[in-house]
């Protein structure tokens, strides 16, 4: 990820933020099955992890 330009990192951060918030909204809605909830929780966790890495290098 260190080879990315600042603009590319900002684009990825913006996209991951949107993904994170969409997944969080689905979790907050509370009408998910167990498998779907687990997949969305994993999405939230991974998006947050990548965001932290990118923001530290941006």
N, C-alpha and C positions, 0 to 999 in steps of 0.2 A: 504494500500500500504506500510505501514511501516514494514510489515513482509517479504517483498521481500529482497533478497540478492542484493548486489551491481551489480553482473553480470546479474541478472534477470531484474533489473531496466535499466541497459545499453541496454539490448536486446529490452526491450519495447520502450525505447527512440529511438533506431535505427529504429525500425519498424514504430513507429509513425512519425518519420522524413520522412521516405520514403513515407508513406501515405500522409502526409502533402504536400510534394513536388509534388507527382503525381497529387493530387487534384488541387494544385495551377497551375500546367502546363495545366490541362484541362480547368481551368478558363481562363487562358491567351490565349488559343487557340481561344476562343470566338465563337465557333460553337455549343453552347448548347441550348436546350430548357429551358423554364422557370422553370419547375419542376426539371430537371436535375441540372441546375445551383443552385437552392435553396438547393438541397441535397448536392451538392459538397461544397457550401459555409458553410453549417452546419458541414460537415466533417472537413473542414479546421479550423473552429472555435473550435470545440471540440478537435481535435488533438492538436492544439496550447495550449488550456487550460490544457489538461492532461500533455503535455510536460513540461509546466511551473511547475506544481505540482511535477512531478517526478524529474525534475532537481534541485528543491529546496531541495529535500530529498535524492538525490543521493550522 
